Amino acid sequence: MTGTIVKSTGSWYVVREVGTGQLHRCRLRGKFKMKGLKVSNPLAVGDQVEFTVEEQTEGAGVIHHIEPRRNYIIRRSVHKTEHAHIVAANLDLAMLVVTLASPATSFGFIDRFLVTAEAYSIPVTLIFNKTDLYDEDLNDYQGQIQAMYQRIGYPGLRCSAHTGEGVAAIDALLEGQTTLLSGHSGVGKSTLINTLVPDLDIKTAEISEFSDKGVHTTTFAEMLEVRPGTFIIDTPGIKELGLVDMKPGELAHFFPEMRALLNQCRYHNCQHTHEPGCAVRAAVDQGKIALPRYDSYVSMLEADDNRR
């Protein structure tokens, strides 16, 4: 039997069977390693698996094969510093919910998320939430930030789950796709999802019957069906997003505005920080690369704290 992981609680996985949509509570047989990376979760929401139902336990099964992932979002594990944590796999789109007030999302966090998504060719749309809290100055600032990211290929949408602004546009983007919804705690993801999926309680209760917790929590990622063929993956609020398995020499390749200039630098191994004849630094000086983006690049290169 084949299915999709719709919830992971660590030792048990909820699998939605392909075709029937039936849910099965499964455990993993054996160990699974991912390209030599140490991961805290061998399976993630969105993974496609093969499993067998055990007759002695109604509805329970054993996962014995994981299909290769076409992409994933990964971060450093909070609890195991040498391990990585796969946030979700096999995504068509990622939506990063950011706020400019209550709380303010840092450029460092936004850009780390974009770099991680860029590394696996996952399209990202920025959702600027809580616009009902913006005054005139903040509205102007939000427009500038949205335009900055739009220029380098990341579309943005203004949104207020309370007033309904932007909700229809977000819903249209979800159509027929599996979309990861991510962001810091407190940016309003839960309220937004409740608006997009009105019968959320029914859907989460159905899945939670098979999980260890028995109730819906945001401790674990969870895939929710918005409508047939359209899914949202809800994730816990992310405090930090440390980069994983990314070498310093590769980092600039995941900044689209820098990638276009890399062959114009004087030195092939240019780090774009102090070297003479650097096309990237020249573009920053000329205003062609936004200074906040360059600052994020340097911060990542130096492995600085990303919560600034």
C-alpha positions in Angstrom: 0.0 0.0 0.0 1.2 3.6 -0.7 0.4 6.8 1.2 1.6 10.2 2.3 2.8 11.1 5.8 0.3 13.7 7.1 1.5 13.9 10.7 4.6 12.8 12.6 4.8 12.6 16.3 8.3 11.3 16.6 7.8 7.5 16.9 4.5 7.1 15.1 3.3 8.5 11.8 -0.2 9.1 10.4 -0.3 8.0 6.8 -3.1 8.9 4.4 -3.6 6.0 2.0 -3.5 6.9 -1.7 -6.9 6.4 -3.4 -9.1 5.8 -0.4 -7.9 8.7 1.9 -8.0 6.3 4.8 -5.7 7.1 7.7 -3.3 4.6 9.2 -1.2 4.9 12.4 2.2 3.5 11.4 5.7 3.0 12.7 8.9 2.8 10.7 10.7 -0.5 10.1 14.5 -0.2 10.4 16.5 2.9 10.0 16.6 5.5 7.3 19.6 7.7 6.4 19.4 10.7 4.2 22.5 11.4 2.1 24.8 10.9 5.1 23.0 13.7 7.0 22.2 13.2 10.7 18.5 13.9 11.0 16.4 14.0 14.2 13.3 12.8 12.2 13.9 10.1 9.6 10.4 10.7 8.1 8.7 14.1 7.5 5.2 15.3 6.7 4.8 15.1 2.9 7.0 12.0 2.5 5.6 9.3 0.1 5.8 5.8 1.6 4.9 2.2 1.1 3.4 0.4 4.2 1.8 -2.8 5.2 -1.2 -2.9 7.6 -0.8 -5.3 10.5 -3.8 -7.5 11.0 -3.4 -7.8 14.8 -3.9 -4.0 15.3 -6.8 -2.4 13.5 -5.7 0.5 11.3 -2.0 0.3 12.4 0.8 -0.5 9.9 4.5 -0.6 9.3 6.4 1.7 6.9 9.0 -0.3 4.9 9.9 2.0 2.1 10.3 5.8 1.6 10.2 7.2 -2.0 13.0 9.6 -2.9 12.2 13.2 -2.0 12.0 15.7 -4.8 12.7 18.5 -2.3 12.4 19.4 1.3 12.8 22.3 3.8 15.4 21.6 6.4 16.8 23.4 9.5 19.2 22.6 12.4 17.7 20.6 15.1 16.8 22.6 18.2 17.6 19.7 20.6 20.5 18.0 18.8 23.0 20.5 17.6 24.8 18.1 15.2 21.5 17.0 13.7 19.2 18.4 11.2 15.4 18.5 11.2 13.3 18.1 8.1 10.4 20.5 8.3 8.4 19.0 5.4 9.1 17.2 2.1 7.7 17.1 -1.5 6.5 20.7 -1.7 5.0 22.5 -4.6 5.1 25.9 -2.9 6.2 27.5 0.4 4.5 30.5 2.0 6.5 32.3 4.6 4.2 34.3 6.9 6.0 37.5 8.1 4.9 40.4 10.1 6.4 43.9 10.4 4.7 44.5 13.8 3.6 42.3 16.8 6.2 40.7 16.3 8.6 42.0 13.6 10.2 39.3 11.5 13.9 39.9 10.8 15.5 40.1 7.4 17.9 37.5 8.6 15.1 34.9 9.3 13.4 35.7 6.0 16.6 35.4 3.9 17.6 32.1 5.7 14.3 30.6 4.8 14.6 31.8 1.1 18.1 30.4 0.9 17.0 27.0 2.2 14.1 27.0 -0.3 16.3 28.2 -3.2 18.7 25.3 -2.5 15.9 22.8 -3.4 14.1 24.9 -6.0 11.0 25.4 -3.9 9.1 28.6 -5.0 8.3 30.9 -2.1 5.6 33.6 -1.7 5.9 36.0 1.2 2.7 36.6 3.1 2.8 40.0 4.9 0.2 39.4 7.6 -1.5 41.6 10.2 -1.8 44.5 7.8 -4.8 45.7 9.9 -2.2 46.9 12.4 -0.2 49.0 10.0 -0.2 52.8 10.1 0.7 54.9 7.1 4.5 54.7 7.7 4.4 51.0 8.1 2.2 50.6 5.0 4.9 52.5 3.0 7.7 50.4 4.5 5.8 47.1 3.8 5.5 48.2 0.1 9.2 48.9 -0.1 10.1 45.5 1.4 7.6 43.6 -0.8 9.0 45.4 -3.9 12.6 44.5 -2.8 11.8 40.8 -2.8 9.6 41.0 -5.9 12.5 42.3 -7.9 14.5 39.2 -7.2 11.7 36.7 -7.9 9.8 36.3 -4.6 6.2 37.5 -4.9 4.5 38.9 -1.9 0.9 39.4 -0.7 -0.6 41.7 1.9 -2.9 39.8 4.2 -5.1 40.2 7.3 -6.8 37.2 8.6 -9.0 39.5 10.7 -10.3 41.8 7.9 -10.0 39.2 5.1 -7.6 41.2 3.0 -5.6 38.9 0.7 -7.2 35.7 1.9 -8.9 35.0 -1.5 -5.6 35.5 -3.3 -3.8 33.1 -1.0 -6.6 30.5 -1.4 -6.2 30.8 -5.2 -2.4 30.2 -4.9 -3.0 27.0 -2.9 -5.2 25.4 -5.6 -4.0 21.9 -6.6 -0.8 22.1 -4.7 0.9 21.0 -1.5 1.9 24.2 0.3 4.1 24.6 3.3 3.0 27.5 5.6 5.8 28.6 7.9 7.0 31.5 10.0 7.8 32.6 13.5 5.5 32.0 16.4 3.0 34.8 16.7 2.8 35.8 13.1 -0.8 34.6 12.8 -0.4 31.3 10.9 -3.1 29.5 12.9 -5.7 32.3 12.4 -4.9 32.4 8.7 -5.3 28.6 8.4 -8.6 28.7 10.3 -9.8 31.3 7.8 -8.6 29.2 4.8 -9.9 25.9 6.2 -13.2 26.7 8.0 -13.8 23.1 9.2 -10.3 22.8 10.6 -11.4 21.3 13.9 -13.0 18.4 12.1 -10.0 17.8 10.0 -7.5 17.9 12.8 -9.7 15.8 15.1 -9.7 13.1 12.4 -5.9 13.0 12.2 -5.4 13.4 15.9 -7.4 10.2 16.6 -4.3 8.4 15.2 -1.6 10.5 16.9 0.0 10.0 20.3 -1.3 13.4 21.6 -5.0 12.7 21.0 -5.6 16.5 20.5 -4.5 19.0 17.9 -1.3 20.8 18.8 1.3 22.8 16.9 4.1 20.7 18.3 4.4 18.7 15.1 3.9 19.5 11.5 0.6 18.4 10.0 -0.8 18.2 6.5 -4.4 19.4 6.2 -6.7 18.9 3.2 -8.2 22.3 2.1 -10.2 20.5 -0.6 -9.5 17.5 -2.8 -6.1 17.8 -4.3 -5.2 20.9 -2.3 -3.1 20.6 0.9 -1.5 22.9 3.5 1.3 21.7 5.7 1.0 23.6 9.0 4.2 23.8 11.0 5.1 24.8 14.5 6.5 28.4 14.8 10.2 28.4 14.0 12.4 30.4 16.4 15.7 29.8 14.6 16.5 28.5 11.1 20.2 27.4 11.0 21.5 26.5 7.6 22.3 22.8 7.0 24.9 21.2 4.7 25.7 24.4 2.9 29.3 25.3 2.2 30.4 29.0 2.3 31.5 28.9 -1.3 28.0 27.8 -2.3 26.0 30.4 -0.4 26.0 33.2 -3.0 24.4 30.7 -5.6 21.3 30.8 -3.5 20.9 34.5 -3.7 19.4 35.1 -7.2 20.6 38.6 -7.5 24.2 37.5 -6.6 24.1 34.4 -8.7 23.7 36.4 -11.9 27.0 38.2 -11.2 29.2 35.4 -10.0 31.1 34.9 -13.3 31.9 38.7 -13.3 34.1 38.6 -10.2 37.8 38.9 -10.7 38.5 35.7 -8.6 36.6 32.5 -9.2 36.6 31.7 -5.4 35.5 35.2 -4.4 33.6 35.3 -1.1 32.1 38.8 -1.9 33.3 40.4 1.3 36.7 42.0 0.8 38.2 40.8 -2.5 39.2 43.4 -5.2 37.2 43.2 -8.4 34.1 41.8 -6.7 31.0 42.3 -8.9 28.7 41.6 -6.1 30.1 44.3 -3.8 30.1 46.7 -6.7 26.4 46.0 -7.3 25.7 46.7 -3.6 27.5 50.0 -3.8 25.5 50.9 -6.9 22.2 50.0 -5.2 21.5 47.1 -7.6 21.7 44.6 -4.7 19.7 45.7 -1.6 21.8 46.3 1.5 19.6 44.2 3.8 20.0 41.2 1.5 23.8 41.6 1.4 23.9 42.0 5.2 22.0 38.7 5.5 24.5 37.1 3.2 27.4 38.2 5.3 25.6 37.1 8.5 25.1 33.6 7.1 28.7 33.5 5.8 29.9 34.3 9.3 27.4 32.0 10.9 26.0 34.9 13.0 22.9 34.7 15.1 19.9 34.8 12.8 17.5 36.3 15.3 18.7 39.9 14.8 
